[in-house]
């Protein structure tokens, strides 16, 4: 798993966000964007409901979400994410 973050499409129409020590896999790019943009509680509930899978270190994913939530959701006030775009 990478030490930097990246987003990419995956087979079967899923989307993947890779962080240091973990990867989040969701059923769609829209669902992944929503999970990344939401608060930690809502992201945890999405995990419990099976909307996102965590591969690798679950604790690293939680630490990353907690540390980056404010920075990830404030860009230009629209709630968009300053994360790498999906690459083919």
N, C-alpha and C positions, 0 to 999 in steps of 0.2 A: 504494500500500500504506500502511496506517495507521502512525502513530507509537506507538500503544498496541496492546495485544494484544486479540484477540477470537476467539471460536469461533462457528462457525455451521454449520448443515447446508448441503449443496450438492446440486445436481441429481444424480440417479442414485444417491442413497443414500450419497454420500461425505460426509466431514466436513472442515472447513477450520479451521486455526489460523492467524491472521494476526498477525505480529509486525512490528516496525519494519524495513521493507525486504524482507520475505520473507513467503511463505505456505507452509504445509505442507498438503498434501491427502492424505487417506487414504481407503481403501475403506469404512471404517465409523467410527462414534464410538468404539467399543471399541478398535479398532486405534490410533486417534489418541491416546486416553487412555493406552494402554500405551506408545506411543512417547514421549510427553511425560514419562511417569513413570519411564522407564528411564534407565540411565546413557548417556553419550555414545557409547561403543563399540557398545552394543546398538542405539541409535538409528541410528548410521552403518550397521550391518549391515542394519537394516530398509530403509534407503535403497538399499543395494546390491541387496537382494533385490526391490526394487520395491514394497515395502509402503507407502511414503510418497513423494510427489513434492515437490520444493522448487521453488517458483516465485519468481523474483526473485533476491536476493543470497544465494547458498549460504554465503558467509563470514559474513554477518550472522546466518543461522540457526544456524551452528555457535557463533558468539560468544554468542548468546542462550542456547542450550542449556547451554553451559559456565558462563555467569554465573548462570543461574537454576536449575540442577539441584537444588542443596541446598534452596533456598527452595521450589521447586515440589513436592518430595516429602516434606517434613517435617511439613506441616500435620497436626495432631492425631495423629501417629504411625501413621496407617492407610495412608499412601501415596497419599491422595487429592490432587488438584490444586486449589490455590486460584486457578483460572483462571475467566474468565467462562463461564457456562453457555451452552449452545447457545441461540440465539434464532431464532425462526421468521421 
